Amino acid sequence: MARTDLVIEVVDARLPEASCNPMIRELRLQRQRPCLKLLNKADLADPEVTRAWVEYFNRQSGVRAWRFHARSPATWRGCRTSARASRRTATTTRSRCG
């Protein structure tokens, strides 16, 4: 993770917390890296529950969450935009921190 600017974690939108890897979170926090959480299979999950999970993750420091459906080109475009924005923030933060 020393050379990583952004951690992208793909979790299942139906059970996002259960599909998170606690080791990734620990390493990410240790290295102070931002995270883009992609809640995949959002089309199969309850929309209201998924929206609540996205809000929950977005309230966490350094985390940006996105509902995602891997087979939809529109969600790919949105994820690329979000990843670019997160990476710019990470690069700016790292340059300020040394």
Long-range contacts (C-beta under 8 A, 24 or more apart in sequence): 1-27, 1-28, 1-30, 1-31, 1-33, 2-31, 4-31, 4-33, 5-33, 5-87, 5-90, 5-91, 5-94, 6-33, 6-34, 6-35, 6-36, 6-83, 6-86, 6-87, 6-90, 7-33, 7-34, 7-35, 7-36, 8-35, 8-36, 8-38, 8-83, 9-35, 9-36, 9-37, 9-38, 10-37, 10-38, 10-40, 10-68, 11-37, 11-38, 11-39, 11-40, 12-39, 12-40, 12-41, 13-39, 13-40, 13-41, 13-42, 13-44, 13-45, 13-50, 13-53, 13-67, 13-68, 14-41, 14-44, 14-45, 16-53, 16-57, 17-53, 28-62, 29-62, 32-62, 32-93, 32-97, 33-62, 33-90, 34-62, 34-63, 34-64, 34-86, 34-89, 34-90, 34-93, 35-62, 35-63, 35-64, 35-86, 36-63, 36-64, 36-65, 36-66, 36-79, 36-82, 36-83, 36-86, 37-63, 37-64, 37-65, 37-66, 38-65, 38-66, 38-68, 38-79, 39-65, 39-66, 39-67, 39-68, 40-68, 40-69, 40-70, 41-68, 41-69, 41-70, 42-67, 42-68, 42-69, 42-75, 43-69, 43-72
